[in-house]
Amino acid sequence: MDMVELGNRIRAVRSKALNMNQIELAEALRSHQGVISRLEKGIGGSLELVLDFISLLEKKGLNGSVLFTNTFSIEQLSANYKPGKLNAAGKLVTEKFTLLKDTIQKGYEQMVELEGLVTPEFKSATGKSKKIIR
C-alpha cells in the first residue's frame, strides 16, 4: 500500500464511517482542513496525524488497524470489533508504529547530540571561517 491508497482509505472512513467533512475531522484532530486534504490525496500529513486518526476511530469503537489490511472495506471497521483487543493485523501495526516512533526519537536525540559538538563559525587569524568540534 502506498500513501495515495492510505489517503483514499482515510477519505472513505472519514466520509462513510465517521460521516464527517474535512473541516470537522481537522477540528477533531486539532489540525487544519488543508492538512487533511493533503493526507487524503497521499501528498502530505504526518505519522502523528495518522496515529491521531486511528485513536479517533478507536474512541468511536472502530477498528483503526483495518486501514492497513490487504482487504480493506468500511464494513470491517466495526465487524466483531472489541476496543482494546487487537487482532494480529492490529498488533503488527502497533509494533511497526512503535518501532518507527523509537527510531525517529533516537535519530532526533543523535542530531541534538551532534549539534552540541559544533560551535558557530568564527574567523581564524588567517581570516578563514572555521567550525570548532568540541
C-alpha positions, 0 to 999 in steps of 0.5 A: 500500500502506498500513501495515495491508497492510505489517503483514499482509505482515510477519505472513505472512513472519514466520509462513510464511517465517521460521516464527517467533512474535512473541516470537522475531522481537522477540528477533531484532530486539532489540525487544519482542513488543508492538512487533511486534504493533503493526507487524503490525496497521499501528498502530505500529513504526518505519522502523528496525524495518522496515529491521531486518526486511528485513536479517533476511530478507536474512541468511536469503537472502530477498528483503526488497524483495518486501514492497513489490511490487504482487504480493506472495506468500511464494513470491517471497521466495526465487524466483531470489533472489541476496543482494546483487543487487537487482532494480529493485523492490529498488533503488527501495526502497533509494533511497526508504529512503535518501532518507527516512533523509537527510531525517529526519537533516537535519530532526533536525540543523535542530531541534538547530540551532534549539534552540541559538538559544533560551535558557530563559525568564527574567523581564524587569524588567517581570516578563514571561517572555521567550525570548532568540534568540541 
